[in-house]
Structures are given as C-alpha cells and as structure tokens.
Amino acid sequence: MRDIIKLAYKSVWMLLFLSKSFLTTRIFRLKLWLNHVDYGKNVTSANSITRLLISKSATGVKIGNAVAFNNYDGPSWNCKCCLQVKEGGKIIIGDNSGFNGVYIYCSLAVTIGEWVKIGGGTMIIDTDFHPLDFENRRCGFKGMNSKPVVIEDDVFVGTHCIICKGVRIGNRSIVAAGSVVVKDIPNGEVWGGNPAKFIRKIANKYE
C-alpha cells in the first residue's frame, strides 16, 4: 500500500511539474517575441519564467534550437536565469545549450556556442560596471571598460562561477565550481580557482 501511495505521489508531482513547465515555457516564448528576440525550435524555460531585461536599443539577441533555461525559486535554492542586455549589446546562444539559474549581463557582446552547459548561480558579465578611476566613478559610468565574452562549443561551467569581461573559453573546456575566470582558457583544459588557473588537459579521443 505504501509503495502505491509513493508511486501516486510521484506521478502527481511529475504531472504538476510538467504542466507548470509547459506554461512557463509558453509565457517565456511570448516574452521573447515581444522583446524581438530571434529564437529557434524547442526553447524552454522550466519551473518558472526566465527574466528578460533587454534594452529596446540592444543590437539583438539570438537563441538557437533546443536551448533550455532552468529556474529555481524555492526556499532552499533561489536562482533564476536572467538575460540583461544593455543599449548596443548582443547575445548569441548556440543550439542545445543549457543554463541552470544563470545570469548573463551584456553591454557589448556575449557569444555562447553549441552544447554548452552552465551551472546554477553562475554569472557571465562583459563589463566592469564601474570605471577604475575614482574621479570617473564620481561622475557615474564614464570610462567603464567592456570587452566581449566568448564561450565555445561543448564547454561545461560549474555552479557559482564568474566569467569576466574579455574572456574566451575554448572548445570542450571545463571550469570548476566557484571559479572566477579572468583570462582566456585554451581548448580542452580544466581550470579552477580564484582567479581560475590551469589544472590539467582533457584527453580528446578525436585528435
């Protein structure tokens, strides 16, 4: 009897989860359309609706096919995906990439390849937000430094990482959880730490 109750509970929970994700995905796609985002087939926003903060004067946002945004808003884990694109900014996301509670801030350009997986709480930012010179900080955002971010195909980024401006992460590379990436990572390497440093090479059976 207990097993039957457990099975019924799991079935009801799964049905509710799928129904909610179906609804949030439809609303998310409507938001993409309203924000003039070019998106492909089977783009999803699971559990809750991904936030979009896109300037009307942004250069453009393009999301490929089968891109998944997973959001969590419970008492133990509160982390939603957010795409924030400022004036003149451009985001490109390739096919089959997935994001768990990832925040992307784009003032210039953020390019993410295909089959990229990025863990919860990670931030990708292409700007310093504020200038380094204290006199310029007093005047607001004068002298703010921004550089494009590029994450190439098949990259895996662990939870709670920070990918800083001007960084390129090469194909198939892995960034360990909690890392702060401040310089380029070559293809097929594992990096980790703050600041992130080389750990080891990844064996590539295709080479």
C-alpha positions as CSV (number, residue, x, y, z in Angstrom):
1,M,0.0,0.0,0.0
2,R,2.8,2.4,0.9
3,D,4.5,1.8,-2.4
4,I,1.3,2.5,-4.3
5,I,0.9,5.8,-2.4
6,K,4.5,6.8,-3.1
7,L,4.1,6.0,-6.8
8,A,0.8,8.0,-6.9
9,Y,2.6,11.0,-5.2
10,K,5.5,10.9,-7.6
11,S,3.1,10.7,-10.6
12,V,1.1,13.7,-9.4
13,W,4.2,15.7,-8.6
14,M,5.7,15.0,-12.1
15,L,2.4,15.9,-13.8
16,L,2.2,19.2,-11.9
17,F,5.9,19.9,-12.7
18,L,5.4,19.2,-16.4
19,S,2.2,21.3,-16.5
20,K,4.0,24.2,-14.9
21,S,7.0,24.0,-17.2
22,F,4.7,23.8,-20.2
23,L,3.0,27.0,-19.1
24,T,6.2,28.9,-18.2
25,T,7.8,27.9,-21.5
26,R,4.8,29.3,-23.4
27,I,4.9,32.6,-21.5
28,F,8.7,32.8,-21.9
29,R,8.4,32.4,-25.7
30,L,5.8,35.1,-25.8
31,K,8.2,37.4,-23.8
32,L,11.0,36.5,-26.3
33,W,8.7,37.5,-29.2
34,L,7.7,40.7,-27.5
35,N,11.4,41.6,-27.0
36,H,12.2,40.9,-30.7
37,V,14.4,38.0,-29.8
38,D,15.3,35.6,-32.6
39,Y,14.8,32.1,-31.1
40,G,14.8,28.6,-32.6
41,K,12.7,25.5,-32.0
42,N,12.1,23.8,-28.6
43,V,13.4,26.7,-26.5
44,T,12.3,26.0,-22.9
45,S,12.0,27.8,-19.5
46,A,11.4,25.2,-16.8
47,N,9.8,25.6,-13.4
48,S,9.5,29.4,-13.7
49,I,9.8,32.2,-16.3
50,T,13.3,33.3,-17.2
51,R,13.8,37.1,-16.7
52,L,14.4,39.3,-19.7
53,L,15.8,42.8,-19.3
54,I,16.5,43.8,-22.8
55,S,17.0,47.4,-23.9
56,K,14.9,48.5,-26.9
57,S,18.2,49.7,-28.5
58,A,20.1,46.4,-28.0
59,T,21.7,45.2,-31.2
60,G,20.0,41.8,-30.9
61,V,19.6,38.6,-29.1
62,K,19.6,35.2,-30.9
63,I,18.9,31.9,-29.2
64,G,19.3,28.6,-31.1
65,N,17.3,25.4,-31.1
66,A,16.6,23.3,-28.0
67,V,18.1,25.8,-25.6
68,A,17.0,25.1,-22.0
69,F,16.7,27.6,-19.2
70,N,16.1,26.0,-15.8
71,N,14.9,28.2,-12.9
72,Y,14.6,27.5,-9.2
73,D,12.6,29.6,-6.8
74,G,12.2,27.5,-3.7
75,P,13.2,28.2,0.0
76,S,16.4,26.1,-0.2
77,W,17.6,27.2,-3.7
78,N,16.5,30.5,-5.3
79,C,18.2,31.0,-8.6
80,K,16.5,32.1,-11.8
81,C,18.0,32.6,-15.2
82,C,18.2,36.3,-16.4
83,L,19.3,37.8,-19.7
84,Q,20.1,41.5,-19.3
85,V,21.2,43.3,-22.5
86,K,22.0,47.0,-22.4
87,E,22.0,49.5,-25.3
88,G,24.1,48.2,-28.2
89,G,24.6,44.8,-26.6
90,K,24.3,41.5,-28.4
91,I,23.8,37.9,-27.1
92,I,24.1,34.8,-29.3
93,I,23.4,31.3,-27.8
94,G,24.0,28.2,-29.9
95,D,21.9,25.0,-30.3
96,N,21.4,22.5,-27.4
97,S,22.9,24.7,-24.7
98,G,21.5,24.6,-21.1
99,F,21.5,27.0,-18.2
100,N,20.6,26.5,-14.5
101,G,19.9,29.8,-12.8
102,V,22.5,31.7,-14.9
103,Y,22.7,35.5,-15.0
104,I,24.1,37.0,-18.3
105,Y,24.8,40.7,-18.3
106,C,25.7,42.1,-21.8
107,S,26.8,45.6,-22.5
108,L,28.7,44.8,-25.6
109,A,28.7,41.1,-26.8
110,V,28.3,37.6,-25.2
111,T,28.6,34.6,-27.6
112,I,27.9,31.1,-26.3
113,G,28.4,28.1,-28.6
114,E,26.5,24.8,-29.0
115,W,26.1,22.1,-26.4
116,V,27.3,24.4,-23.6
117,K,26.2,23.6,-20.0
118,I,26.4,26.2,-17.3
119,G,25.7,25.5,-13.6
120,G,23.4,27.3,-11.1
121,G,24.4,30.7,-9.8
122,T,27.0,31.4,-12.5
123,M,27.4,35.0,-13.8
124,I,28.6,36.0,-17.2
125,I,29.5,39.7,-17.4
126,D,31.2,41.6,-20.2
127,T,31.9,44.8,-18.3
128,D,33.4,46.2,-15.2
129,F,30.1,48.0,-14.4
130,H,32.1,50.9,-13.0
131,P,35.3,52.7,-14.1
132,L,38.5,52.0,-12.1
133,D,39.4,55.7,-11.8
134,F,37.7,57.1,-8.7
135,E,37.0,60.5,-10.3
136,N,35.2,58.8,-13.1
137,R,33.2,56.8,-10.6
138,R,32.0,60.0,-9.1
139,C,30.6,61.0,-12.5
140,G,28.7,57.8,-13.0
141,F,29.7,55.3,-15.7
142,K,32.2,57.4,-17.6
143,G,35.2,55.3,-18.7
144,M,33.5,52.0,-18.0
145,N,35.5,49.1,-19.6
146,S,33.7,46.4,-21.6
147,K,35.0,43.5,-23.7
148,P,33.2,40.7,-25.5
149,V,32.9,37.2,-23.8
150,V,33.1,34.1,-25.9
151,I,32.3,30.6,-24.7
152,E,32.9,28.0,-27.4
153,D,31.2,24.6,-28.1
154,D,30.9,21.8,-25.5
155,V,32.1,23.9,-22.6
156,F,31.0,22.9,-19.1
157,V,30.9,25.6,-16.4
158,G,30.2,24.5,-12.8
159,T,28.0,26.2,-10.2
160,H,28.6,29.7,-8.8
161,C,31.3,30.7,-11.3
162,I,32.0,34.3,-12.5
163,I,33.1,34.7,-16.2
164,C,34.6,38.1,-16.5
165,K,34.9,40.5,-19.5
166,G,37.2,39.8,-22.4
167,V,37.4,36.1,-21.7
168,R,37.4,33.3,-24.3
169,I,36.8,29.7,-23.1
170,G,37.9,27.2,-25.7
171,N,36.0,24.2,-27.0
172,R,35.4,21.2,-24.6
173,S,37.0,23.0,-21.6
174,I,35.7,22.7,-18.1
175,V,35.5,25.4,-15.4
176,A,35.4,24.1,-11.8
177,A,32.6,25.2,-9.4
178,G,33.2,28.5,-7.7
179,S,35.9,29.7,-10.1
180,V,36.5,33.3,-11.3
181,V,37.7,33.4,-14.9
182,V,39.7,36.5,-15.7
183,K,41.7,35.3,-18.7
184,D,41.4,33.0,-21.8
185,I,41.1,29.2,-21.4
186,P,42.5,27.2,-24.3
187,N,40.6,24.2,-25.8
188,G,40.2,21.0,-23.9
189,E,41.5,22.1,-20.4
190,V,40.2,22.0,-16.9
191,W,40.6,25.3,-14.9
192,G,39.6,26.2,-11.4
193,G,40.1,28.6,-8.5
194,N,40.0,32.4,-7.9
195,P,41.5,33.5,-10.2
196,A,41.0,30.4,-12.3
197,K,44.2,28.5,-13.2
198,F,45.1,25.6,-15.3
199,I,44.6,22.2,-13.6
200,R,45.0,19.6,-16.4
201,K,44.4,18.7,-20.0
202,I,41.3,16.8,-21.1
203,A,42.0,13.7,-23.3
204,N,40.5,14.2,-26.7
205,K,39.6,10.9,-28.5
206,Y,39.0,12.8,-31.7
207,E,42.6,14.1,-32.1
